[in-house]
Each structure stands twice: as structure tokens, then as C-alpha cells.
Amino acid sequence: NNRARTLALMHLCAAAYPATNDPAAEALDNGIRRDMSPEAMDELGAAGDLLFASSSSSGEDDAEAARWYRLSANQGHWEAQFRLGRLYAEGAAIAHPGEASDPQSEAVRWYTLAAEQGHAEAQYGLGQLYFNGRGVDPDRAEAARWVERAASQGHATAQTTLASMYETGAGVTANAS
């Protein structure tokens, strides 16, 4: 809805220049949470990524983007789940109460939610986490399964990675040469 998006963009601009304990900003934030769709929350997180990437990035910036992604991700939005997982995989300091203390474990969690819904980039990322044992025990067969799912959707990097896995026998039966 346009009203919610306008409010969200106003909030995003205010986040770039934070005020101190502003009751109006808190009311705006509460109204946005109530009125926004998961897709709009995800767009706000992505817009925050772009805005904050063009300025000097800090942990607070990652936390603000993560907050919007989390709101959308918790409603099942696969793109927000992927983006939140990516922040964790990249080591962003965005811990949230009730989440695992290991960022890589949280990356696995969020990537899995998006990957199970068919998000190719999340499938590939999850395969990389399994392959390298980041956030999970190393499991080359599970890595191959996720990379293959992404490759079957046309994910070019996954296709190249899968070919290499077949060439070397990493998690799959090697092709006879």
C-alpha cells in the first residue's frame, strides 16, 4: 500500500540521520509494522542496504536492514529470508534475541527457509555452507543436493560448481573420464 511505503521511506531516510529517542519516530515505526506487507518490508531492507552501502557502513546499518528483513522473513517472504541469511553468512553483527549465537548457524537457518521455497541463490548459498562446514557439519552430499537444485533453475555459478563437483567426485559420484 502506498501510504505504508511512503511512511517506510520516510523512516528509512530518518534512519540515515538518527534522532535520539524520538516518540514520533517510534509511532511511525509501529505504524509501518502494522501496515506493511512482507514484500514492502523486504524492499525497505534492500533500500536500506543500498543507502547504507553508499555511506560509511557500520554494524548499526546492517542491524537496521536486518530488522526489516527479519520482519518480512518471519512472515515467510523468501527473498527476505535469503537476504537475512546472506547478512549472517557474511558475518554481519546482527544478532537478535532468541537466535543462535553463531552467525553461520543463523545463515543456515534462513537460507534453508528460502531454499525450501525454491530460491536458487539461497539453495546455492546453503550448498556452499554445507560444503565448507560453516554453521553445520561438513556434508558434501548435502552440499551437492542443494547446488544441484540451484543449477537446475539455471543458476550459472551453481552449474559451474556442480560440474566441478562431478569432475572431482566431491559429494557425488565422479564422472568417468
C-alpha positions, 0 to 999 in steps of 0.5 A: 500500500502506498501510504505504508511505503511512503511512511517506510521511506520516510523512516528509512531516510530518518534512519540515515540521520538518527534522532535520539529517542524520538516518540514520533519516530517510534509511532511511525515505526509501529505504524509501518509494522502494522501496515506493511506487507512482507514484500514492502518490508523486504524492499525497505531492507534492500533500500536500506542496504543500498543507502547504507552501502553508499555511506560509511557502513557500520554494524548499526546499518546492517542491524537496521536492514536486518530488522526489516528483513527479519520482519518480512522473513518471519512472515515467510517472504523468501527473498527476505529470508535469503537476504537475512541469511546472506547478512549472517553468512557474511558475518554481519553483527546482527544478532537478535534475541532468541537466535543462535549465537553463531552467525553461520548457524543463523545463515543456515537457518534462513537460507534453508527457509528460502531454499525450501521455497525454491530460491536458487541463490539461497539453495546455492548459498546453503550448498556452499555452507554445507560444503565448507562446514560453516554453521553445520557439519561438513556434508558434501552430499548435502552440499551437492543436493542443494547446488544441484537444485540451484543449477537446475533453475539455471543458476550459472555459478551453481552449474559451474560448481556442480560440474566441478563437483562431478569432475572431482567426485566431491559429494557425488559420484565422479564422472568417468573420464 
